[in-house]
Amino acid sequence: MSETIMSDEFPDRLSVDPNSPYYNADILSRDVGIRFKGIEKTNVEEYCISEGWVRVAAGNAKDRYGNQLTIKVHGPVEPYFRDKK
């Protein structure tokens, strides 16, 4: 049996949508937190560190396919693991 060792490095881009090519269940299972402009955000759907943006939910609005509408907001993004002490 080979064990994969989880690193503490984040991908440049990560999404919580399982249909996205940037979805990573292994990393998301570790309870990822996001600080955006120094404030912890709990409604982040996707982020990109290198481009400096997050996608956040736009209220309760949904598109015609029933997916949550999001807004892209620019600024410094700092992902972290909440389980790390």
Secondary structure, DSSP 8 states (H G I E B T S, - for coil): -------S---SEEES-TTSTTB-HHHHTT-EEEEETTEEES-EEEEETTTTEEEEEEEEEE-TTS-EEEEEEES-EEEEETT--
